[in-house]
Amino acid sequence: MDFDTPKDRRGTDCSKWDLMEPAFGVPTDEGLAMWIADMDFAPAPFLQNAVQGLLERGDYGYFCGLERYTQAIQWWMRTRHGWDVDTDAMFTTYGLGNGIAITLNALTSPGDEVITFTPVYHEFAIKIGKTGRVVKELPLVQDAGGLYRMDFDHYETLLSGRERLVMLCSPHNPAGRVWTREELRALAAFCEKHDLLLISDEIHMDLTYGGQTHLPMPVAAPEITDRLVMTTSASKTFNIAGARTGTISVLGETLREKFRAFFRGLDMQPNLFGVRLTEAAYTPEGAAWVDQLTAYLEGNYRLFEAGVNAIPGLKLMPMQGTYLSWVDFSGTGMERAEFSARVAERAKIAATPGHTLGTGGETFLRFNLGTQRAQVEAAVSRLQDAFSDLQ
Ligand SMILES: Cc1ncc(COP(=O)(O)O)c(C=O)c1O
């Protein structure tokens, strides 16, 4: 698979490229889009074949055969992640943002507090707010090696007693922390102790490298199955977010019935393109493609890490997975407005502002490395120029 071939997505109504000018003032023609979490690679051939098949048959009507789709998901989870999930536990939603909002509505009440470990994917807080629930931020801490860790002793002192649910991002967005079995088990014990439900958002589950293995929450802590909701999708791994298709798996019978009662009233059905793309992705061919993708992403990360860390005052958090790198600018001593302006105006790079990911993100920017190596090289040299007075 050739991940190096440039793919110009400008002018195609691609959010990542066509919205960077209105969002950051980064010019569309000269800028580098490194914010929204999707990748710039050509779609894998097996995805193109799936769409081609639909096109050739020319039939976009009502469809059946959904067992093949849920069985493909089941096969992927079992073979890639060692997780046996019952197809009866699966509900298809309009992407995972939608799935998270549905889960909050189904299983919690307005005013309930929902825990997030910040900084974290900004849409968690947005969904919690939109559904009338209240964000309870529990800050991650950095260990001596610079990795994010949860600090349960500290969290015990922060609880109000109104918390009802925890939202975990695993692997973590930003920075791609791959949580260990011990960490996942400690979180499970915390949920049991405080009688909390848990959404484990594992959308980035396939994108690990450097010898890291992602562990699904129900594999790490099967004893909390009754309070666990899993959210997964082929969308990040295969870059098919536009298909707006995700899976919510509610494993415990009692929780599933509660979820189902709410979900039934929404009368949602999967769409043909999302189903066919997911089926095509969750195959042995898809697995081989992902192995090559993650090796390539690791190469991008190593290159970016070396280039960014050579700039005095900038520090890239060690990555264990994902393509969402996390750069700390605190060592520059600059205000957020200044380092952000240098990145947007001098380097002409659109990066995600860290403060939008919650407490602890203020001095960071998130750079998406899911792009051609040449773009990552260009980003490094632009950043080195933009901060060259610090050399
Ligand atoms: C952790 C996490 N969950 C959910 C989503 C969004 O999923 P979807 O596009 O299916 O709504 C993202 C997108 O970046 C994400 O990083």
The ligand as an SDF file (V2000), in Angstrom:
LIG
                    3D

 16 16  0  0  0  0  0  0  0  0999 V2000
  -12.5750    9.3580   20.8110 C   0  0  0  0  0  0  0  0  0  0  0  0
  -13.5030    9.6990   19.6940 C   0  0  0  0  0  0  0  0  0  0  0  0
  -14.7890    9.3290   19.7470 N   0  0  0  0  0  0  0  0  0  0  0  0
  -15.6550    9.6320   18.7630 C   0  0  0  0  0  0  0  0  0  0  0  0
  -15.2400   10.3490   17.6480 C   0  0  0  0  0  0  0  0  0  0  0  0
  -16.2320   10.7500   16.5820 C   0  0  0  0  0  0  0  0  0  0  0  0
  -16.8250    9.6790   16.0060 O   0  0  0  0  0  0  0  0  0  0  0  0
  -17.8640    9.8620   14.8060 P   0  0  0  0  0  0  0  0  0  0  0  0
  -17.1740   10.5400   13.6750 O   0  0  0  0  0  0  0  0  0  0  0  0
  -18.2430    8.4590   14.5080 O   0  0  0  0  0  0  0  0  0  0  0  0
  -18.9940   10.6850   15.3380 O   0  0  0  0  0  0  0  0  0  0  0  0
  -13.9130   10.7510   17.5490 C   0  0  0  0  0  0  0  0  0  0  0  0
  -13.4560   11.5490   16.3950 C   0  0  0  0  0  0  0  0  0  0  0  0
  -12.3920   12.0980   16.3790 O   0  0  0  0  0  0  0  0  0  0  0  0
  -13.0190   10.4180   18.5970 C   0  0  0  0  0  0  0  0  0  0  0  0
  -11.7230   10.7790   18.5510 O   0  0  0  0  0  0  0  0  0  0  0  0
  1  2  1  0
  2  3  1  0
  2 15  2  0
  3  4  2  0
  4  5  1  0
  5  6  1  0
  5 12  2  0
  6  7  1  0
  7  8  1  0
  8  9  2  0
  8 10  1  0
  8 11  1  0
 12 13  1  0
 12 15  1  0
 13 14  2  0
 15 16  1  0
M  END
$$$$
